Amino acid sequence: MHFPVPIEVRSVAEGLRKEGFEAYLVGGCVRDLFIGRKPKDWDITTNAKPEDIQRIFPDSYYTNEFGTVGVLRETDDETVKIIEVTPYRTESEYTDKRRPDKVEFGQSLEEDLARRDFTINAIAYDESKGQIIDPYKGQKDIEAKVLRTVRDPEERFEEDGLRLMRAVRLMAELNFALDSDTASGIQKKASNLAHVSRERIRDELIRILNSDQPMMALVLAQQLGILEMISPEIVRGIGIEQNQAHSYDVFGHLMRSMQHAADKGWNLDLRLAALLHDVSKPETRRWSKEKGDWTFHGHEVVGARVTEKILHDLRFSRETTEKVVKLVRWHMFFSDPDQITLSAVRRMIRNVGEENIWDLLNLRICDRIGTGRPKEQPFRFRKYKAMVEEALRDPISVGMLKIDGNTIMETFHVKAGPRIGWTLNALLEDVLEEPKKNTKEYLHKKTAELLELSDTELRAKGEAGKKVREEKEEEELKKILDKHHVC
């Protein structure tokens, strides 16, 4: 069987074989070739030692204590700029349940494949012969879309706690099912995730959230007992009944809100905010006798603090943390355009920041879908979006001109008075008709001409300019309303 393999990868494998060594593609790149996906990186395993690899490829570097050598290739394709070459390995005990106590270079490919995590990652491929080595039937599992450990699941998860999250992440990325014995092994060894650094857990969580199926992955993670190890704050939403506006408990609502962000292809920050926006409903829930329903007053304020704690614990960047906290804090903004003013909209934009306002509106969409309502954007919400766009748009005014009243008075020795306003409005009319005229040179020359006119003539030109400005403003606002279908 022959797969298309980039020349940069083939040249490394061929270079090893010319020196008398074995060389096989292995791991995720082989799995992706079988699935039909373009590999994001390429790994080669060999019986050559690190010093042999570096001798054969002088343009390389020794990356870690596990013998991996990065071979550099000159190319614009990021996926093949570095080809990682690792000697066959055998491993000892995993005392810390994360890394082997001792790594020894093995003598055979079979030894190397036996230490790998999942069958779909334990397939080797010799591209020169089209030869496949698959002792654990990984091809069969790829065809069946099943994720299964190499040999005993409990042993695999006892060795390395990160494999618990890798299993869930691979399921989400590949849309695979989980083998029942493997699922049982995860449940039994879930506590081993406590031995994994929060940074590594964060990295796997990011990949889960950026997948097409984050809801499936996190619901499964909860069922298997590892979501509690990632963030117990999310799990406590299970069984927390909400008010009549919601069809699901808090946990189900958060999962569906997050999944909608993924369905839309929205960014990681928004997916995190959707996952966490109601995280503090459990502790703020109160029964209202007056309403005969549950209330959650202040859950967005408390939730912002809890969100900051969660993201700090998982070692997310300061930029990500600050943005997600803002989105959670302000996600309950009042959006009825019949009862709020443009100035209120501007205040909300200041609260969350212009750079975040559209993500905030999209979070509201996720929140709405997460309640079980089928319609993303009812009329009132579309109208509110139009108000946001209007608030963000620079108004058409004399402030757009490359000249102002003070400059006119100083340059042309004119006293303050109505002639200044008439002049500016007349200049604006010119610029609206031909925007390229908005230069200091042209406006100074035109101002000199206008100031030669009588009060009556200049006033007429100024009022004409003001009328054009008002018409242009109405035209621009109509475009915004049309865009959001709220005319």
C-alpha atoms as one frame of an Amber mdcrd trajectory, in Angstrom:
protein
   0.000   0.000   0.000   1.415   3.363  -1.040   0.476   6.727   0.474   1.593
  10.158  -0.723   4.530  11.171   1.491   6.277  14.557   1.083   9.778  14.528
  -0.399  11.129  16.166   2.771   9.998  13.144   4.804  11.106  10.569   2.243
  14.561  12.127   2.036  15.091  11.680   5.794  13.957   8.043   5.751  16.100
   7.340   2.669  19.119   9.027   4.284  18.876   6.670   7.264  18.529   3.578
   5.085  21.524   4.544   2.929  23.611   4.457   6.103  22.408   0.929   6.861
  19.678   1.789   9.382  15.983   0.945   9.459  13.442   3.755   9.115   9.662
   3.703   9.485   7.000   6.400   9.617   5.072   5.929  12.827   2.425   7.397
  15.097  -0.108  10.071  14.251   1.133  10.710  10.718   0.522   7.074   9.713
  -2.876   7.111  11.418  -3.822  10.264   9.508  -2.707   8.740   6.190  -5.092
   5.826   6.759  -7.917   8.164   7.757  -7.317  10.393   4.744  -6.248  13.502
   6.666  -3.157  15.553   5.959  -0.683  14.957   8.823   0.225  18.049  10.835
   3.681  16.640  11.610   5.797  13.622  10.705   7.626  11.153  12.938  10.186
   8.530  11.974  11.450   5.734  14.202  14.765   3.994  13.592  17.402   1.712
  15.100  19.938   4.539  14.670  21.096   6.254  17.870  20.841  10.050  18.302
  24.546  10.546  17.511  24.112   8.544  14.274  21.086  10.611  13.261  22.933
  13.887  13.846  25.966  12.641  11.939  23.784  11.793   8.933  21.867  15.073
   9.193  24.167  17.889  10.387  21.277  20.351  10.121  19.498  18.883  13.140
  19.188  19.259  16.898  18.715  16.944  19.866  15.323  17.879  21.327  14.898
  15.916  24.577  16.045  13.175  26.911  14.030  10.587  24.996  16.417  10.556
  22.061  14.329  12.582  19.600  16.338  14.454  16.976  14.705  17.236  14.973
  15.892  17.208  11.359  15.467  20.580   9.663  14.213  20.830   6.068  14.210
  23.903   3.831  10.578  24.400   2.844   7.660  26.799   3.266   5.386  23.948
   4.381   5.207  24.220   8.183   4.231  20.539   8.522   7.567  19.302   7.158
  10.021  21.976   8.308  11.053  19.675  11.163  10.980  15.893  10.863  11.299
  14.232  14.275  13.430  11.089  14.289  13.433   8.906  17.423  15.367   5.701
  18.109  13.427   2.560  18.980  12.719   2.684  22.687  11.875   0.440  25.571
  10.662   1.875  28.828  10.853   1.041  32.531   8.513   1.796  35.436   6.467
   5.047  35.547   6.860   5.919  39.227   5.371   9.409  38.803   2.576   8.103
  36.504   3.688  10.530  33.833   7.226   9.779  32.568   9.262   6.572  32.443
  11.892   6.317  35.168  14.429   5.278  32.565  14.424   5.283  28.781  16.552
   2.768  26.965  17.002   2.507  23.232  15.518  -0.705  21.883  16.711  -3.062
  19.208  13.519  -3.694  17.270  10.498  -1.971  15.830   8.249  -4.442  17.663
   9.596  -3.259  21.028   8.907   0.340  20.080   5.328  -0.282  18.912   4.552
  -2.257  22.080   5.126   0.828  24.291   2.731   3.109  22.378  -0.608   4.279
  23.750  -3.358   3.366  21.258  -3.543   0.811  18.469  -4.247   3.496  15.866
  -0.918   5.114  16.816   1.008   1.829  16.813   1.182   1.314  13.049   4.524
   1.655  11.237   4.918   2.337   7.528   7.886   1.862   5.201   7.065   4.276
   2.384   9.840   2.926   0.157   8.205  -0.511  -0.045   4.613   0.338   0.805
   5.028  -2.033   3.755   2.767  -1.771   6.813   3.631  -3.221  10.223   0.518
  -3.418  12.385   0.879  -5.943  15.235  -2.055  -4.527  17.262  -4.618  -4.316
  14.425  -4.703  -0.533  14.368  -5.966  -0.534  10.757  -8.995  -2.536  11.817
  -9.731  -0.056  14.618  -9.383   2.878  12.202 -11.899   1.251   9.864 -14.267
   0.617  12.774 -13.600   4.119  14.199 -12.745   2.687  17.599 -10.106   3.915
  20.039  -8.382   1.068  21.902  -5.207   0.894  23.976  -2.207  -1.192  23.035
  -2.473  -4.215  25.345  -3.960  -3.788  28.849  -5.766  -0.427  29.331  -5.100
  -0.180  33.058  -1.380  -0.665  32.512  -1.322   2.014  29.809  -3.149   4.562
  31.966  -1.146   3.644  35.047   2.039   4.438  33.139   1.012   7.891  31.947
  -1.947   9.840  33.320  -2.007  12.188  30.341  -3.209   9.303  28.189  -6.560
   9.622  29.963  -7.097  13.014  28.339  -5.444  12.019  25.091  -8.080   9.315
  24.717 -10.926  11.806  25.059  -9.196  14.351  22.844  -8.554  11.828  20.046
 -12.197  10.785  20.172 -13.275  14.404  19.740 -10.810  15.137  16.935 -11.419
  11.900  15.015 -15.078  11.312  15.954 -14.201   7.774  17.121 -16.002   5.625
  19.677 -14.246   4.325  22.791 -13.605   0.618  23.233 -15.458  -0.632  26.334
 -12.352  -2.077  28.015 -10.490   1.168  27.350 -13.386   3.166  28.847 -13.341
   0.924  31.914  -9.581   1.469  32.247 -10.047   5.241  32.172 -12.667   5.072
  34.935 -10.446   2.949  37.134  -7.378   5.143  36.634  -9.039   8.589  36.478
  -7.243   9.751  39.626  -3.897   9.456  37.810  -4.718  12.711  36.037  -3.780
  14.432  39.306  -0.143  13.560  38.546  -0.203  15.489  35.247   0.850  19.143
  35.081  -1.943  21.662  34.660  -0.206  23.007  31.545  -0.440  19.616  29.812
  -4.081  19.245  30.839  -4.739  22.755  29.482  -3.145  21.866  26.143  -5.330
  18.773  25.755  -8.421  20.735  26.817  -7.688  23.374  24.184  -7.530  20.692
  21.508 -10.810  19.217  22.752 -12.511  22.616  22.675 -11.130  23.337  19.205
 -12.459  20.028  17.869 -15.796  19.597  16.112 -17.239  17.540  18.988 -16.294
  19.171  22.318 -19.678  18.416  23.918 -19.422  14.695  23.235 -15.871  14.673
  24.579 -16.577  16.550  27.823 -19.789  14.667  28.565 -17.824  11.440  28.182
 -15.006  12.879  30.318 -17.583  13.520  33.041 -19.016  10.010  32.768 -15.524
   8.521  33.001 -14.593  10.610  36.039 -11.875  12.824  34.559 -13.788  16.105
  34.058 -13.842  16.426  37.843 -10.040  16.388  37.699 -10.001  19.113  35.024
 -12.534  21.487  36.589 -14.850  20.411  39.437 -16.685  23.735  39.075 -18.184
  22.601  35.761 -19.284  19.213  37.079 -21.275  20.702  39.974 -23.814  22.004
  37.436 -25.113  18.453  36.936 -28.684  18.132  38.197 -29.018  21.859  38.951
 -32.490  22.595  37.616 -32.984  26.031  36.057 -35.946  28.317  35.527 -38.713
  27.828  32.983 -36.706  29.516  30.223 -34.343  26.522  30.177 -34.859  22.963
  28.952 -31.655  21.579  30.535 -29.812  21.598  33.831 -26.818  23.927  34.195
 -24.321  21.313  32.991 -26.378  20.422  29.925 -26.844  24.100  29.137 -23.109
  24.809  29.313 -22.330  21.821  27.088 -24.851  22.861  24.435 -23.764  26.502
  24.522 -20.142  25.464  24.015 -21.073  23.043  21.226 -22.902  25.800  19.358
 -19.741  27.921  19.428 -17.907  24.939  17.917 -20.640  24.382  15.318 -20.186
  27.991  14.240 -16.405  27.648  14.066 -15.941  30.452  16.588 -12.660  31.087
  18.389 -11.259  29.375  21.482 -11.960  32.342  23.789 -15.627  32.260  22.854
 -15.800  28.472  23.308 -14.280  28.858  26.784 -16.729  31.636  27.661 -19.660
  29.507  26.462 -18.406  26.622  28.612 -18.059  28.805  31.717 -20.608  31.627
  31.404 -23.109  30.092  33.871 -20.569  28.202  35.975 -21.714  29.959  39.165
 -25.424  29.323  38.842 -25.271  26.502  41.430 -24.123  28.762  44.282 -26.342
  31.717  43.318 -29.561  29.738  42.827 -32.461  30.829  45.036 -36.156  29.915
  45.004 -38.467  32.896  44.465 -41.896  32.458  46.023 -43.046  35.575  44.208
 -42.094  34.165  40.777 -42.622  30.543  41.665 -39.303  29.789  39.969 -35.535
  29.680  40.446 -33.471  32.881  40.292 -29.723  33.289  39.785 -29.096  36.915
  40.696 -25.461  37.960  40.331 -24.318  34.659  38.819 -22.404  36.571  36.132
 -20.445  38.557  38.750 -19.620  35.505  40.855 -19.018  33.511  37.677 -16.409
  35.980  36.455 -14.392  35.436  39.645 -14.746  31.650  39.437 -13.810  31.706
  35.739 -10.644  33.635  36.555  -9.766  31.019  39.181 -10.352  28.124  36.772
  -8.300  29.639  33.948  -5.495  30.666  36.293  -5.379  27.136  37.703  -5.124
  25.709  34.177  -2.336  28.183  33.367  -4.139  29.946  30.531  -2.469  33.108
  29.278  -3.261  36.455  30.866  -4.774  37.695  27.594  -7.125  34.726  27.281
  -8.093  34.885  30.946  -8.882  38.598  30.874 -11.011  38.311  27.752 -12.996
  35.255  28.869 -13.602  36.792  32.304 -14.980  39.937  30.628 -17.299  37.902
  28.434 -18.612  35.944  31.423 -18.996  39.097  33.523 -21.083  40.958  30.931
 -22.999  38.145  29.222 -26.271  39.190  30.925 -26.354  42.592  29.193 -29.837
  44.027  28.606 -30.582  43.897  24.886 -34.111  45.178  24.383 -33.703  47.976
  21.786 -37.170  49.313  22.594 -36.090  50.160  26.134 -32.434  51.183  25.865
 -30.655  54.115  24.285 -27.627  54.321  22.015 -25.659  55.740  24.949 -26.447
  52.596  26.968 -25.120  50.496  24.105 -21.953  52.595  24.062 -21.510  51.981
  27.805 -21.700  48.231  27.234 -19.095  48.497  24.488 -16.813  50.369  26.901
 -17.354  47.699  29.584 -16.329  44.769  27.407 -14.080  46.574  24.915 -14.631
  47.244  21.207 -12.391  44.294  20.370 -14.664  41.926  22.333 -18.165  43.227
  21.625 -18.956  40.886  18.745 -17.772  37.882  20.746 -20.080  39.019  23.549
 -23.017  39.114  21.141 -22.084  35.683  19.814 -21.917  34.409  23.397 -25.507
  35.559  23.816 -26.399  33.506  20.731 -24.713  30.426  22.249 -26.515  31.085
  25.535 -29.862  31.233  23.750 -29.309  28.026  21.777 -28.101  26.337  24.966
 -31.506  26.924  26.576 -33.127  24.711  23.957 -34.594  27.509  21.871 -34.224
  26.832  18.152 -33.887  30.426  16.924 -30.481  32.105  17.246 -31.380  35.728
  16.653 -34.927  36.985  17.186 -35.846  40.406  15.805 -35.004  42.316  18.995
 -31.520  40.844  19.119 -30.863  41.662  15.464 -31.981  45.213  16.150 -29.614
  45.409  19.130 -26.738  44.263  16.884 -27.631  47.076  14.488 -27.442  49.520
  17.405 -23.999  48.170  18.320 -22.782  48.666  14.763 -24.216  52.177  14.762
 -22.486  52.950  18.072 -19.162  51.661  16.721 -19.387  53.576  13.465 -17.758
  56.982  13.276 -20.626  59.445  12.771 -20.628  61.553   9.628 -19.663  64.980
  10.963 -17.331  67.901  10.498 -15.014  66.072  12.932 -14.006  63.872   9.962
 -12.398  66.867   8.219  -8.642  67.452   8.151  -9.314  70.977   9.347 -11.182
  72.338  12.381 -12.636  75.603  13.656  -9.573  76.581  15.679  -7.330  76.158
  12.625  -9.650  78.319  10.521  -9.684  81.099  13.141  -5.897  81.040  13.595
  -4.985  80.737   9.916  -7.532  83.141   8.459  -7.893  85.477  11.454 -11.641
  84.889  11.711 -13.539  85.495  14.937 -15.655  82.754  16.481 -19.180  82.831
  15.155 -21.660  81.215  12.759 -19.374  81.732   9.731 -17.055  79.021  11.130
 -19.889  76.456  11.287 -21.201  77.384   7.820 -17.701  76.990   6.377 -17.144
  73.584   7.942 -20.510  72.256   6.723 -19.803  73.526   3.203 -16.387  71.810
   3.276 -17.998  68.569   4.497 -20.385  68.563   1.529 -17.384  68.732  -0.798
 -15.637  65.871   0.975 -18.740  63.657   1.063 -19.030  63.978  -2.710 -15.308
  63.393  -3.259 -13.547  61.865  -0.190 -10.116  62.344  -1.802 -10.534  66.083
  -1.230 -10.155  65.580   2.531  -6.590  66.893   2.630  -5.146  69.872   4.495
  -3.976  71.469   1.248  -7.347  71.327  -0.518  -9.381  72.314   2.559  -7.171
  75.361   3.285  -7.539  76.528  -0.308 -11.318  75.943  -0.301 -11.714  77.673
   3.078 -10.051  80.799   1.701 -12.557  80.816  -1.184 -15.569  80.289   1.110
 -14.558  83.060   3.489 -14.667  85.513   0.577 -18.442  84.955   0.350 -21.058
  87.137   2.024 -22.908  85.896   5.108 -25.980  85.110   3.016 -24.016  83.107
   0.416 -21.900  81.264   2.990 -24.947  80.436   5.103 -26.739  78.964   2.085
 -23.729  76.758   1.277 -23.411  75.709   4.926 -27.074  74.724   5.223 -26.866
  72.812   1.942 -23.870  70.950   3.313 -25.712  70.180   6.540 -28.632  68.731
   4.572 -26.299  66.505   2.544 -24.672  65.306   5.771 -28.054  64.378   7.293
 -29.089  62.522   4.128 -25.801  60.636   4.052 -26.175  59.717   7.725 -29.668
  58.322   7.102 -28.349  56.355   4.132 -25.579  54.781   6.212 -27.978  53.855
   9.023 -30.369  52.273   6.540 -27.520  50.094   5.247 -26.869  48.857   8.791
 -30.548  48.079   9.375 -30.787  46.277   6.037 -27.695  44.252   6.900 -29.306
  42.995  10.124 -32.765  42.579   8.557 -34.502  44.999  10.894 -35.956  47.534
   8.461
